[in-house]
Amino acid sequence: MKIIPVQTFPYYSQSQNINFAGKNKLNNIIISRIQLETLLMEGKSVKEIASLHGINEQRIYKLIKLFSLKTPRRNKYPSLNDLKQKFDSTLPDLIKQGKSINEISQLISENKNTIIKWLKINLPEGLRAIKKEQHLNFLKSNYSDEEIARMTGIKSTSVRNMRYQLKISRPNPEKELNEKLLNEYIQTSTSANELSELMGWRKDKTRRYIKKYQLQETLDNNLKKSILDLVNQGLGKYKTANLLNIAEPTLNKILKKYGMETVFEDRRINKINTILSLKQQGLTIKQISQKTGIPIRSITHYSTLKK
């Protein structure tokens, strides 16, 4: 293996000039220590120097290390020491007024990260109060836990813990819409199956909501009212069951459950008494039918049964 002396490398020339080919490889580019130091002092970044001379950035870093140079720090924002007097005179009053970090940043035209740093050092209680108010506003909004975590810079698990401690439930637009539709459809529904079809839910989900919001009594009242309305219209059990979309034996069970077994029989007896009463007044079968709306055939049938 051939060992090449260190002195043969161009990096270690006595004049501290560096000769190597850049990206264009057409010319040998020479950058001296003074040139590099001057560019760095002017505030040029490594990327800008590399682009200016057509050299790879890694080579610039090697030169900086070789010449024991330092890249000057380019502060984007002023230091706390420069702003201390301004912050000391303005921030406490703004915090007492209940201003948020963003509002304070806009009012004094300073970066909010710098304001937060000052608060951490000089007024941590004020920072905690601002954060608490900010978190409360976020928790009461329609943002999800993940969105709040990104905006506030905390973990989503911390957001959930805050919800639990403050007893603020997560916003659920779908749940609010479901509750609105449920309150609307429950007024006309007579059974869980009918409500399930209207809502577009599975039957088990519908039963769960009925139990959760205690809606069974409302459904029962709607069903009883529907049955009585159909009975008053003169419909029999068979037609009533068809209109309610249930079987006739099921209707009998419902009538027994609500103590309404005699509803149809009571209506039949009232109909017979009405026919007989009108017949005693001397009205014909046709006249009775026109007055009561009962078919002629039914009037004849009930009259025959009575005889």
SVG drawing of the C-alpha trace seen along z (x, -y; Angstrom):
<svg xmlns="http://www.w3.org/2000/svg" viewBox="-140 -51 145 64">
<polyline fill="none" stroke="black" stroke-width="0.4" points="0.0,0.0 1.4,-3.4 1.4,-6.0 1.1,-9.6 2.6,-12.3 0.2,-14.8 2.2,-17.7 1.4,-16.6 -2.4,-17.5 -3.3,-20.9 -5.1,-21.7 -1.8,-22.1 0.0,-24.4 2.2,-27.0 0.3,-29.9 -2.9,-28.4 -4.5,-28.5 -6.7,-25.6 -6.6,-24.3 -9.3,-21.8 -11.9,-21.4 -15.4,-22.4 -18.6,-21.2 -17.9,-22.8 -14.4,-21.1 -13.4,-23.6 -11.1,-25.7 -9.2,-25.2 -10.8,-27.3 -8.6,-29.0 -10.1,-30.1 -7.7,-31.6 -8.2,-31.8 -8.7,-35.5 -11.3,-35.2 -13.3,-32.6 -13.0,-34.6 -14.2,-37.7 -17.2,-36.0 -18.2,-34.6 -17.8,-37.9 -20.0,-39.5 -22.7,-37.1 -22.6,-34.7 -23.9,-31.3 -22.0,-28.1 -24.6,-27.4 -24.2,-30.8 -20.4,-30.6 -20.6,-27.1 -23.1,-28.3 -21.0,-31.4 -17.8,-29.4 -19.4,-26.2 -18.1,-24.1 -19.7,-21.4 -20.9,-22.5 -19.0,-19.7 -15.7,-21.1 -16.5,-24.6 -17.1,-23.0 -13.8,-21.2 -12.0,-24.5 -13.7,-26.2 -12.5,-23.5 -9.0,-23.5 -8.6,-27.3 -10.1,-27.2 -12.8,-29.6 -16.3,-30.0 -19.5,-30.7 -20.9,-33.9 -24.3,-33.5 -27.0,-35.3 -29.6,-36.3 -33.0,-36.6 -34.4,-38.2 -32.9,-40.6 -31.7,-39.2 -33.7,-39.5 -31.1,-42.0 -31.8,-44.4 -35.6,-44.2 -35.6,-43.9 -36.4,-47.6 -39.2,-47.5 -40.7,-44.3 -40.4,-45.3 -42.5,-48.4 -45.1,-47.0 -45.7,-43.3 -47.0,-43.2 -49.8,-45.7 -50.8,-43.8 -51.0,-40.6 -53.2,-42.2 -55.5,-43.3 -55.9,-39.6 -54.2,-39.9 -53.0,-36.7 -49.4,-36.1 -50.5,-36.7 -52.2,-40.0 -49.2,-41.2 -46.9,-40.3 -49.0,-42.4 -49.3,-45.3 -45.6,-45.7 -44.4,-44.4 -42.1,-41.7 -41.7,-38.0 -43.9,-35.9 -41.2,-33.4 -39.1,-36.2 -42.0,-37.3 -42.5,-33.8 -38.8,-33.6 -39.1,-36.8 -42.3,-35.6 -40.6,-32.3 -37.8,-34.2 -39.6,-37.2 -43.3,-36.4 -44.0,-32.6 -47.4,-33.0 -48.5,-35.4 -47.5,-32.9 -49.4,-30.1 -52.5,-32.3 -52.2,-33.1 -51.7,-29.4 -54.7,-28.3 -57.0,-30.9 -55.7,-29.9 -56.2,-26.2 -59.7,-26.8 -60.6,-28.7 -59.2,-25.9 -61.0,-23.2 -64.4,-25.0 -63.9,-25.4 -64.6,-22.9 -60.9,-21.9 -59.9,-18.2 -57.4,-17.2 -54.7,-16.7 -55.3,-20.2 -55.2,-21.8 -51.9,-19.9 -50.3,-21.3 -51.4,-24.8 -50.4,-25.0 -47.3,-22.9 -48.3,-20.3 -49.0,-16.6 -52.5,-15.3 -52.5,-13.2 -52.1,-16.4 -55.1,-17.9 -57.2,-14.9 -56.1,-15.1 -57.1,-18.7 -60.5,-17.8 -60.9,-15.2 -59.9,-17.6 -62.0,-20.5 -64.9,-18.2 -65.1,-19.6 -66.2,-17.0 -64.8,-16.8 -66.8,-18.5 -68.6,-16.0 -70.5,-17.5 -71.9,-14.1 -73.3,-13.6 -75.0,-17.0 -76.5,-16.3 -77.7,-12.9 -79.3,-14.4 -81.1,-17.0 -82.5,-14.4 -83.4,-12.1 -85.5,-14.8 -87.1,-15.6 -88.0,-12.0 -89.0,-10.8 -92.1,-13.0 -93.6,-10.8 -92.0,-7.4 -93.9,-4.6 -91.2,-1.9 -87.5,-1.4 -87.6,0.2 -89.3,-2.8 -86.9,-5.2 -83.9,-3.1 -85.1,-3.4 -85.6,-7.2 -82.2,-7.7 -80.4,-5.2 -78.9,-3.4 -78.5,0.2 -81.2,1.5 -78.8,2.1 -77.5,-1.5 -81.1,-2.8 -81.9,-0.8 -78.8,-2.1 -79.8,-5.7 -83.4,-5.0 -82.1,-3.7 -79.5,-6.4 -82.0,-9.3 -85.0,-7.4 -87.1,-7.7 -89.1,-4.5 -92.0,-6.2 -92.3,-8.7 -92.4,-5.8 -95.1,-4.1 -97.2,-7.2 -96.9,-7.7 -97.9,-4.1 -101.0,-4.3 -102.0,-7.6 -101.6,-6.1 -103.7,-3.1 -106.5,-5.3 -106.5,-7.5 -106.9,-4.5 -109.7,-3.1 -111.5,-6.4 -111.3,-6.3 -113.3,-3.1 -110.5,-0.7 -110.4,2.9 -107.4,4.8 -106.2,6.1 -106.0,2.7 -104.6,1.1 -101.8,3.6 -101.0,3.1 -100.7,-0.6 -98.5,-0.3 -96.3,2.2 -96.8,5.0 -98.5,8.4 -102.0,8.7 -100.8,11.0 -98.2,8.4 -100.9,5.8 -102.9,8.0 -99.8,8.2 -99.4,4.4 -103.1,3.9 -102.7,6.3 -99.4,4.6 -101.1,1.2 -104.4,2.4 -106.3,1.6 -107.8,5.0 -111.4,3.6 -110.7,0.6 -111.9,2.3 -114.8,4.0 -115.9,0.8 -115.9,-0.9 -117.9,2.0 -120.5,1.7 -120.7,-2.1 -121.2,-1.6 -124.1,0.8 -125.7,-1.5 -125.5,-4.4 -127.0,-2.4 -129.9,-1.1 -130.5,-4.6 -130.8,-6.1 -133.0,-3.2 -135.4,-3.9 -135.6,-7.5 -137.1,-6.1 -134.0,-6.6 -133.4,-4.1 -130.2,-2.1 -129.0,-4.4 -129.7,-7.6 -127.8,-6.1 -124.9,-5.3 -124.8,-8.8 -125.0,-10.3 -122.4,-8.1 -120.1,-7.1 -120.6,-3.4 -121.0,-1.2 -124.5,0.1 -123.3,3.7 -122.0,3.2 -125.2,1.5 -127.2,4.4 -124.8,6.9 -125.1,5.3 -128.9,5.0 -129.2,8.7 -126.9,9.7 -129.0,7.7 -132.2,9.4"/>
</svg>
